[in-house]
Amino acid sequence: MPKPLSDNRKYRAMTVEQADQLFQKIALLTIELNHISSGYEAKIAELKAAAVRETELREVELKILEEELTGYILANPERFIKPRQHVTEYGKYGVRQVAGLEITDEEAVKASVRLHNIPALTVIEKLDRKALEKAISEGITLDGCEMRRGEVASYTVAKALLE
């Protein structure tokens, strides 16, 4: 919302009816924006659902094929000594050296980490509003926030109109 203006003669001369018309324009534009946004959200949800339906059988098939190729590679290590990768027009397959952690189920890892009390989870920073209010009340100046008291201009478009 805009900050208070030093020259507010225009707004002092405005009638309640003019303010109602202004708010009506704000409400109608808000409704229109909400309608456009929710329409795209619905389309996105439909596309995601269609993508899941269209890909789920292929993903199962892909998993089976990957397991078969892995079986072939591991059953025939002598075929991948030199070169380590067999090159085709579609890409390459074979063996490669790895040294590092592979996470296959993140939620299972998190549960195990908690169970064994391992400090391997990162905590996301979040501002503590009460601590900020206390610091400001103690006279500390903090950039980017301020205590506000009193009346401020506000408006709310009826929820029923937005739906």
N, C-alpha and C positions, 0 to 999 in steps of 0.2 A: 504494500500500500504506500501511496506517496506520503512524504513527510509534510507537516503543516507548512502552508505557504505564508510568506510575509504579506503579500497583497491578496487578501481574500474578498475584495469587494464584489467580484463576480459571483462568488458563492453566497455571500450575504444577501445579494439581490435575488438569488434563485428561490423560486416558490417550492412548496411541498410537492405540487403537481409536477414541476420540472424535475425535482429529485426523484419522484416516483418513476417518471419516464426514463431517467438516467439509469435507475436501478433495474427497470424492466429490460433495457438494452443489455445491461450487464448480465442479467439472469438468462435472457434468450441466447446471448453469445456463449455463456457458460454451458447451457443445455446443449447447444449445437456442438461445441467442442467435446463435451462428454459423449454425445451421440456418435460423433465421428470416431473418437478414441475407442469406445466400446465396440463399435462395428468392426474396427480393425483387430481388436483383441479377440473377438469372436472368430474372425477369419483366421487369425493366427492359431487359435485353439483347434479349429477345424483342420487346418493344414497339418498341425502336429499330430492330431489323431489319425489323419489319413496316412501320414508318413509312417507312423507306428504300424498301422494295419498293413501297409504295403511292404514294409521291410522286415517284419517279425519272422516270417517264414524263411526269407532269404538269410537272415542272421543265424537261424538255427542250422540251415544248410551250410552256411559258411563255417560255422563252428565245427561241424562234422568233417568238412573237407580239410580244414586246418589241422584237426586231430589226425586225419589220415596222412597228410603230408608230413607232419611231425613224426608219425610212426615210421614212415618210409625213411626219413632222414636219420632217425635214431637207430633203425635196424640196419642201416648201411653206412656206418661211419667211414669205412674205407673209401667210399666214393666221394668223400668230401675232405680229403687230406690236402690235395693240391689240384686244382684250386678249391678253396673252402666253400665257395658259392658257385652253384650251377646257374649260368646266365641263359635266359630265353628272351624271346621278343617281348614277353610280358613283364619281365623283371628278373629277379634272381631268388634262389632259395639255397639253403645249405646250413652250415654251422658258423657261429661266430663266438668270439670270446666275450664273456660278460663278467663284470665285477661291480656289483652294486645292488641296491635294494629295489625290488619290484613289488609294488603294492597292487594286489588284485581285488581286494575288498576293503575299501577305506573304512566303512562302518565297523567291520570286524576288528580291524587294527585299532581303531579308537577304543572299542570295548576292552580289548586286551591290554592296551596301554593303561586304561583306568584301573583294570583289575590288578595289574602288577605295579600300579603307582609309579609309572615311568614318566618323567617330565618331558613328554614328546608332543604335547598339544600346545599350540600357539593361541594365546588369548588375544582377542580383538579389543583395541582401545575404544572406550566409550566415555563420553564426558559425564561426570557426576554433577547433576544440576544443583543438588543441595550443597555440595562442597563449593561449587562456584558461587552460589548465593552467599554462603558464609564468608568466603574470602572477600567478596565485594563489600559485604556489611562490615568487615573489619578494616576497610579502607584501602584494600589492594585494588589497583587499576588493572583490569584485564582487557586486552585487545579482543575485539570481536564479540563482546557481549556486554549487556548493560541491564541493570534492574529497571523495570518499568512498573509504574504504579499510576492509578488514575484511569481516566476514561480514554479510550481510543476508538476511532471510527471502525466500524465493522459491518459486514453484510453476510447473509447466508441465503443461498438459493435453495428453495424448498426441495428436499430430497426426492419427493414424489415426482417432481418435474424432471429431475436428473435421471430417473430410472425410466 
